[in-house]
């Protein structure tokens, strides 16, 4: 992977997430009624991608039904043609939500993939585009331009948006299982085995760790949660309370 704007500076080297880590991350999201985004680099390159996707759709089915929209999201560069065509089909049926990255930073791909991700255009009786007619279950799309490139990863020296502006949000799970408040990955809040500083607001707030909102609203809640947890542990380790 050599995308010039990649905020993670992804390469062909590195660790693939294990099945165990993925399952624990998925269960954490499910327990907090949160949707999930299967990301990368390019997620379809993972040797267990199909298994992961099937598991995610199955486990998140109740949340998808409750929300009335897919609970599993992803973005692909479309380079893996056969998988990309299947993803476009699944997204067109509302099983998942999937966007195709086709901006100036990505390599050209098979035209069949671009066509598969292109939604049909509906026309009115006068020959104009009918913007009011659409398939609500069609959750595919094409990202034709990357408007906000965060100054991190390969775009550290030329990106258009400062990390302090908070352009990311929601929990990020590293392939090795470390948890971060967002994609900036500046301060760990635990692991999938020990999510010691994870609170429900991490799943609903969408705050970047650099944003003012995170510092003024989320950090105090994390501190309160941690103090309660430590007090609870102390009680459990102490003498039993007489009946």
C-alpha positions as CSV (number, residue, x, y, z in Angstrom):
1,X,0.0,0.0,0.0
2,X,1.6,3.3,-1.1
3,X,-1.4,5.7,-1.1
4,X,0.2,9.2,-0.8
5,X,-2.4,10.5,1.6
6,X,-2.6,7.4,3.9
7,X,-2.9,8.7,7.5
8,X,-1.5,5.4,8.8
9,X,1.4,5.2,6.3
10,X,0.4,1.6,5.6
11,X,2.8,-0.8,3.8
12,X,2.9,-4.4,2.9
13,X,4.8,-5.0,6.2
14,X,3.0,-5.3,9.6
15,X,0.7,-7.5,11.6
16,X,-2.6,-8.8,10.6
17,X,-5.4,-8.8,13.2
18,X,-6.1,-12.2,14.6
19,X,-9.5,-13.9,14.7
20,X,-9.5,-13.6,18.5
21,X,-8.7,-9.9,18.5
22,X,-11.4,-9.2,15.9
23,X,-14.0,-11.2,17.8
24,X,-13.3,-9.3,21.0
25,X,-13.4,-6.0,19.3
26,X,-16.7,-6.9,17.6
27,X,-18.3,-8.0,20.9
28,X,-17.2,-4.8,22.5
29,X,-19.0,-2.8,19.8
30,X,-22.0,-5.1,20.0
31,X,-22.2,-4.7,23.8
32,X,-22.3,-0.9,23.3
33,X,-24.9,-1.0,20.5
34,X,-22.3,0.5,18.2
35,X,-21.8,0.0,14.5
36,X,-18.4,-1.1,13.2
37,X,-16.1,-0.1,10.4
38,X,-13.7,-2.6,9.0
39,X,-10.7,-0.6,7.9
40,X,-7.1,-0.8,6.8
41,X,-5.0,0.0,4.8
42,X,-7.0,-2.1,2.4
43,X,-9.2,-4.5,4.4
44,X,-9.8,-6.9,1.5
45,X,-6.1,-7.9,1.7
46,X,-6.4,-9.5,5.1
47,X,-6.2,-13.3,4.7
48,X,-9.4,-13.7,6.8
49,X,-11.3,-10.8,5.4
50,X,-14.2,-12.9,4.1
51,X,-14.5,-14.7,7.5
52,X,-14.4,-11.3,9.3
53,X,-17.0,-9.8,7.2
54,X,-19.4,-12.7,7.5
55,X,-18.9,-12.8,11.3
56,X,-19.5,-9.0,11.6
57,X,-22.7,-9.1,9.5
58,X,-24.0,-12.0,11.5
59,X,-23.1,-10.6,15.0
60,X,-24.3,-7.1,14.2
61,X,-27.6,-8.1,12.6
62,X,-29.7,-7.1,15.6
63,X,-28.2,-3.6,15.7
64,X,-28.7,-3.3,11.9
65,X,-32.4,-4.3,12.3
66,X,-32.8,-1.8,15.2
67,X,-31.2,1.1,13.3
68,X,-32.9,0.3,10.0
69,X,-29.5,0.5,8.3
70,X,-26.3,-1.5,8.0
71,X,-24.2,-1.9,11.1
72,X,-21.1,-2.9,9.2
73,X,-19.3,-0.3,7.2
74,X,-16.1,-0.3,5.1
75,X,-14.2,1.5,2.4
76,X,-12.2,-0.3,-0.3
77,X,-9.8,0.8,-3.1
78,X,-11.4,-1.8,-5.4
79,X,-8.1,-3.3,-6.3
80,X,-9.3,-6.8,-5.5
81,X,-11.7,-7.0,-8.3
82,X,-13.8,-10.1,-7.5
83,X,-14.2,-9.2,-3.8
84,X,-15.0,-5.6,-4.7
85,X,-17.8,-6.7,-7.1
86,X,-19.3,-8.8,-4.3
87,X,-19.0,-5.9,-1.8
88,X,-20.8,-3.6,-4.3
89,X,-23.6,-6.2,-4.6
90,X,-23.9,-6.6,-0.8
91,X,-24.0,-2.8,-0.3
92,X,-26.6,-2.3,-3.0
93,X,-28.9,-4.7,-1.1
94,X,-28.2,-3.0,2.2
95,X,-26.4,-5.9,3.8
96,X,-23.4,-3.6,4.5
97,X,-22.4,0.0,3.8
98,X,-19.4,0.2,1.4
99,X,-17.7,3.1,-0.4
100,X,-15.2,2.9,-3.2
101,X,-12.2,5.2,-3.0
102,X,-11.6,6.7,-6.5
103,X,-9.9,10.0,-5.8
104,X,-6.7,11.3,-7.2
105,X,-4.6,9.4,-4.6
106,X,-5.7,5.9,-5.6
107,X,-4.6,3.8,-8.5
108,X,-7.0,3.1,-11.5
109,X,-9.0,-0.1,-11.2
110,X,-11.2,-2.4,-13.3
111,X,-14.0,-0.3,-14.8
112,X,-16.4,-3.1,-13.8
113,X,-15.8,-2.2,-10.2
114,X,-16.5,1.5,-10.7
115,X,-19.7,0.6,-12.6
116,X,-20.8,-1.8,-9.8
117,X,-20.5,0.9,-7.2
118,X,-22.3,3.5,-9.3
119,X,-25.9,4.0,-8.2
120,X,-28.5,4.3,-10.9
121,X,-29.8,7.7,-11.8
122,X,-33.5,8.2,-11.8
123,X,-35.2,10.7,-14.2
124,X,-38.5,12.5,-13.9
125,X,-41.1,12.8,-16.7
126,X,-39.4,15.9,-18.0
127,X,-36.1,14.2,-18.5
128,X,-34.4,15.8,-15.5
129,X,-32.8,14.0,-12.6
130,X,-35.2,13.0,-9.9
131,X,-33.4,13.6,-6.7
132,X,-36.3,12.5,-4.6
133,X,-36.4,8.9,-5.9
134,X,-33.8,6.6,-4.5
135,X,-33.4,3.1,-3.0
136,X,-33.1,3.6,0.8
137,X,-31.5,0.2,1.0
138,X,-28.7,1.0,-1.5
139,X,-25.7,1.7,0.7
140,X,-22.9,1.8,-1.9
141,X,-21.1,4.9,-2.9
142,X,-18.0,6.4,-4.5
143,X,-15.5,8.8,-2.8
144,X,-14.4,10.8,-5.8
145,X,-12.4,13.4,-3.9
146,X,-10.7,13.5,-0.5
147,X,-11.4,17.0,0.7
148,X,-9.8,16.8,4.2
149,X,-6.4,15.1,4.4
150,X,-5.2,14.9,8.0
151,X,-1.6,15.9,8.6
152,X,-0.4,12.5,9.8
153,X,1.1,9.4,8.2
154,X,2.4,10.1,4.7
155,X,0.5,13.4,4.6
156,X,2.2,14.6,7.8
157,X,4.0,17.5,6.0
158,X,1.4,18.5,3.4
159,X,-2.1,17.5,4.7
160,X,-4.9,20.1,4.6
161,X,-6.3,19.6,8.0
162,X,-4.5,19.8,11.4
163,X,-4.9,17.0,13.9
164,X,-5.9,19.7,16.4
165,X,-9.0,20.3,14.3
166,X,-10.3,16.9,15.2
167,X,-11.3,15.3,11.9
168,X,-11.5,11.8,13.3
169,X,-13.5,10.1,16.0
170,X,-14.6,6.8,17.6
171,X,-12.6,3.9,19.0
172,X,-9.7,2.6,16.9
173,X,-8.6,-1.0,17.4
174,X,-5.0,-1.6,16.4
175,X,-4.3,-5.0,14.8
176,X,-2.5,-6.1,17.9
177,X,-5.6,-5.3,20.0
178,X,-4.6,-2.0,21.6
179,X,-7.5,0.5,21.9
180,X,-7.3,4.2,21.1
181,X,-10.0,6.9,21.4
182,X,-9.6,7.7,17.7
183,X,-7.4,7.2,14.7
184,X,-4.8,9.7,16.0
185,X,-3.6,6.8,18.3
186,X,-2.0,9.2,20.8
187,X,-3.0,7.6,24.1
188,X,-4.2,4.0,24.7
189,X,-7.4,3.4,26.6
190,X,-6.7,-0.3,27.1
191,X,-6.8,-3.4,25.0
192,X,-9.5,-5.8,23.8
193,X,-8.5,-8.0,26.8
194,X,-8.5,-5.1,29.3
195,X,-10.5,-2.0,28.1
196,X,-9.7,-0.2,31.4
197,X,-10.5,3.3,30.3
198,X,-13.2,2.7,27.7
199,X,-16.6,4.3,28.4
200,X,-19.8,4.2,26.5
201,X,-19.3,7.8,25.3
202,X,-16.3,6.5,23.2
203,X,-18.9,4.7,21.0
204,X,-21.4,7.5,20.7
205,X,-19.6,10.8,20.9
206,X,-17.3,10.5,17.9
207,X,-14.7,12.9,19.5
208,X,-11.2,13.2,18.2
209,X,-8.7,13.0,21.1
210,X,-7.3,16.4,20.0
211,X,-10.7,18.1,20.1
212,X,-11.8,20.5,22.8
213,X,-14.9,18.4,23.4
214,X,-12.9,15.3,24.2
215,X,-10.7,17.2,26.7
216,X,-13.6,18.9,28.4
217,X,-16.3,16.2,28.3
218,X,-14.7,12.8,27.8
219,X,-11.5,12.9,29.9
220,X,-13.4,13.8,33.1
221,X,-15.8,10.9,32.5
222,X,-12.8,8.5,32.0
223,X,-11.3,9.7,35.2
224,X,-14.6,9.2,37.1
225,X,-15.0,5.7,35.5
226,X,-11.4,4.7,36.5
227,X,-11.9,5.9,40.1
228,X,-15.1,4.0,40.4
229,X,-13.4,0.9,38.9
230,X,-10.5,1.1,41.3
231,X,-12.9,1.6,44.3
232,X,-14.9,-1.4,43.1
233,X,-11.8,-3.5,42.9
234,X,-10.7,-2.5,46.4
235,X,-14.1,-3.5,47.8
236,X,-13.9,-6.9,46.1
237,X,-10.4,-7.5,47.4
238,X,-11.3,-6.5,51.0
239,X,-13.0,-8.4,53.8
240,X,-16.5,-9.6,53.0
241,X,-19.3,-7.5,54.5
242,X,-21.1,-9.4,57.3
243,X,-24.7,-10.4,56.4
